[in-house]
Amino acid sequence: MTQMQPTDLHPQETAEQHAAFNARIARGEKIEPGDWMPAEYRRQLIRMISQHAHSEVVGMLPEGAWITRAPSLKRKTILIAKVQDEAGHGQYLYHAAETLGATREEMLDALLAGKAKYSSIFNYPSLTWADVGMIGWLVDGAAIKNQTMLAGCSYGPYSRAMVRICSEETFHHKQGKEMIVTYAQGTPEQRQMAQDALNRWWWPSLMMLGPHDADSPNTGALVQWGIKLKTNDEVRQEFINEHVPELLEAGLTIPDPDLHQDESGNWIHGPINWDEFWAVVKGQQGLNRERLGARQQAHEEGAWVREAMQAYTARQMGQAAD
Ligand code: FAQ
């Protein structure tokens, strides 16, 4: 399907409105909820922010599974705090999408019905305790690279949510790195566990930053509207350049025989298995069914809370009317 472009007009939109809007973007102004915006700008933001919110919520599952099995009180408290943070990020992001007219019910229904996307990375299993550290180091590391860029995006509520989320993700990244560096210098079993986690999480972490620019139908419009300030490949390159030297310094081997540095200092990766990426995105490979099952169960078990809140609100409103 051909994507709408920023120059395409919806019915009832005029070229003058678009020109004035584009001028605001060019001046670096933030677009706020009550402001006029092209319908396609709104649609792209709802798509991206709701997918991001779903990713934070589903993203609690791979690490949450390890809370009861954390090896020490310190690691357990850190992990609980991290998983709670992800729930909070989901909340900020659902609110940001609501400012654009999407309702919480619509977004959650789409997730629970398996119609909405969430990040491919969370369909991979967390098989050992070292996966918790590797998720912090690589997955949060990739998320930060992407979200630091999004903190500068043209839509005010999303940009402000990103500032707060990035500061929390920075703590997640540091604790993951500290954990893996500790294990990489630990017993042979710990070193093996850290290496095994890197072997399984390296490629999915590169993939989570999205398809190559040539295969990314949304990037053109998002960059033109100041939603994305960098392309998928640019963010991926930044992530690789930062993480490769640190992983090597920790004594780990990156599972890419083609990885090399070019004359400009960029670390160049080998071919990415995009067939795997799309199979995981479409739920044909990985834990999509289990992840959605866990979210559906949580939603059903939380029904009484929603009912209680509605009953409380109705009673308060009744008292106010009296
Ligand atoms: N997984 O045209 P593009 C986190 C889809 S948060 C699944 O390049 P775009 C925190 C894409 O939606 C991680 N689908 O798309 C944490 C589109 O399909 P559509 C999430 C993917 O939007 C850490 C199609 O492919 N972060 O990790 C993926 O320009 C630890 C074509 O792609 C965000 O959501 C994927 N990986 O660029 C939590 C940040 N990649 O919708 C717990 C906000 C692409 O047209 C523990 N989002 N697709 O049907 C973004 O920055 C962008 O949406 C990208 C994709 C960069 C993800």
Boltz pocket constraint, residues with backbone or C-beta under 6 A from the ligand:
constraints:
  - pocket:
      binder: B
      contacts: [[A, 47], [A, 48], [A, 51], [A, 52], [A, 53], [A, 55], [A, 56], [A, 59], [A, 60], [A, 86], [A, 117], [A, 118], [A, 119], [A, 120], [A, 121], [A, 135], [A, 139], [A, 140], [A, 143], [A, 146], [A, 207], [A, 208], [A, 209], [A, 210], [A, 211], [A, 212], [A, 215], [A, 216], [A, 217], [A, 218], [A, 219], [A, 222], [A, 232], [A, 281]]
      max_distance: 6.0
